Amino acid sequence: MNEQDKLIIEIMQLGYLVQRYTDYCVFVTFSGHVDQLEINIRKSKENWQTEVLKTEFYTEYEKLARYDKNPLAFLEAKRNILAQIIKENNIPYEECDVEQYVVSEYSF
């Protein structure tokens, strides 16, 4: 098992631990047919419909290199954020990237 594999497994494990030891509700999904990992953190176990933080990425080394020139550093950053959530029981938004989506609704 290489360092990349160890980090991905650790990220999956930390997703589980966030679910287990914080108030957040967590969905960890690995889609093997496309080698993609998604971790979706929701506001609480009671309010699991409200998304507060999400990451998704391909796990193959070549595809990881598209996200960052140093794939191991990319994975370490994901790991560190999850570890911080467990430690502080809070989302470190200042260390996360912001993605904004504009949703338009049309009616007649």
N, C-alpha and C positions, 0 to 999 in steps of 0.2 A: 504494500500500500504506500503510495507516494504522499508528499506533503499536501498536495491539492485534495486528494481523497480524504485525508484526515481532517482538513479544515471544513470540507463540505459536510462530513458526518458530524463534526462538532457544531456547526451551524444548525443542523437539523435537531441535534440534541438540545441545544440552547433554546430553540423554538419551543420544544416540549417543556423545558424547565420554566420558561416565561409563563406558559399556560398553567403549569402546576403550582408555581410559587408566587405569582402576582395576581392582581385583580383582572388582568387582561385576558381576553379570549384569543386563542391563536390557532390559525390554520396553517399547517405545514403540508405542502403538496409537492411530491417529486413525480414528474411525468417522464418515465423512462424512455418512452418512444421518441421523445425529442430532447432528452437530457436537460430538462429544465426544472429548476427548484423555485418554488414560490413560498414565501412566508408572509402571511397577512395577519396583522394584529388589530384586534377590534377593541372597542372602548371597555367592555366588561363582559363577563359571562352572561349577565342578564341583558345587556345591551350589545349583543354580538353582531347586530346589523350595522353598527356604526364603525366604519373603518378609520383607524388613526395612523397606521403606518404599514407600508407594504414594500417588499422587495421581490424581484423575480429576475432570474438570470439563467443563462445556459451554463451547464457544468463542464462541458468539454473544454480542454485547455485552449484550443484554437479559437473557440467562440468566446471564452472568457477574455482573451486578449483584445477583443473588440471593445470591451468595457473599460479596460485599463491596460496600460503598457506592462504593468506588473500584476498579473492575475492573482498571485499569492497575497499581495498587499490589498487588493480588492476584496478578497475573501476574508482576510484578517480584519478589515474595517467592518464588514458585516458581522463577524463574530464579536468584535469588541462592542458594538452597539447593543447586541442582544445581551451580552454579559452585563453591560451597564444597566439595562432595563431590569434585570434580575436583582442586581445589587441595590439600585435606588428605587425600584418599584415606580419608575417614571420614565417617560419617553424623552431621550435627549435630542429634542428637535433641532437644537443648534448644531448638531453634528450630522444632521440628515440633509439630503438633497430635497429641494422643493420642486414638485411637479404640479403645474396647474392645468386644469382642464376646463374648457368653457363648454357648458352644456346649453344647447338651444332647444327650445320646445316650440313647436308650431301647432296651431289649432285653427279650426275654421268653423 
